[in-house]
Amino acid sequence: MTLNKEEFKTLVMLYAANIDGNIKSEEVKVMLERSGFEAVEKTEKLFAKMSDAEALAVIRENKPLHVATEGDRIDLMADLCAIIEADEKCTVMEEQMVRTMRRLLE
């Protein structure tokens, strides 16, 4: 499944937001600010049908298209961190997920 850049970014943010089992309104607000309504709406529908393994597979599949440079990776990690910081709490699961995503996106 090929995603455009905004959809890819949104999928990564959705994965991060959902790591603790639910997506909070603050996290959705960040996604809307960074990706736009259309990308968030479309990607939320796709994400709702995916398991964690499927979401990670789609991220891996699309990574070469959208994380081609170090700058791309830095920008995406900034978006990911914005999601984690949106609710002003950082859990151990979120910290681990950030480390995992950092390795996945290298």
N, C-alpha and C positions, 0 to 999 in steps of 0.2 A: 504494500500500500504506500503510494507516494504522496507525501504531504508538501504543501508549499511552505515557505519559511515561517510565516505567521502561525500556521497550523502546527508545524513542528515545535516551535517555541511554546505554543499553548499546551501541546501534549506533554512536554517536559514539565511545565508548570503544574498541570493537572496531576501528573504523577506525584510530584512533590507535595502538592496540597493534600492529596488523598492518602499520604503515607500513614497518617494517624487515624485513618478510617472515615473521615468526613471533611468536606471542603467548606470552609467558613466564608462568610460574606466578605470579610476583609481580603481574603485570598482571591475571590472572584473579582473584586474591585481592581486589584493589582493586575490580574490577567487582562481585564478589559482595557485598562490604561496602556498596557504594553503591547497588546495584540489586536485589539479592536473587537467589536461585537460579533461580526460575521465569523471570524476565526474561532472565537471562543464558543459561539453557539454550535458551529459545525463540529468542532473537536470534542466538545462535551458529549455530543450524541455518540460519536465514535468511541470515546473513552468509556462511556457507560456500558458498552457491549464487550469490552476487553478485560481479560484477566491481567494481573501484573506481568506475567510472562509475555503475553501478547503485546502489551504496551512497550515493554523493554525491547522486544523484537522489532517493533515499528521504529522505535528510537534508533536502534542500531542500524536498521535498514536505511533510514533517512539521514543519518549522521554525515556520510560523505557529501551529501548534497548541500547541507546547511551549516556544517562546522568544518569548513575547508581551511580556515586560518586560525592562528592563535587569537586574533581579535574576535573572530566569531565565537570561539570557545569562551573567552572572557565575557563577552556580552551575554551569552546564554547563561553562564554561571551567575552573573549579576541578576538576571531575571529570576533564576532559581532561588537565589538568596533573598530577593525581594519577597517572594512567596513565603519563605520560611519566617521572615521577620514581620510579615503582615499582621499576625495576631499577637506580636510582641512576646511570644513564648517560643523557646526552642527546645524540643524534646530530644532525648537520646536517639530515638528512631530517626528524627529529622537530621540530626548531625551525621548519623551513619549513612543515610540516603544521599546527603550532599557529597560525602567522601566517595560513595559508589558511583554517583553520576560524574563526578570529576574524573574518575578513572575511565568510565565508559566513554566520555567525550574527548579523551586525549587522543 
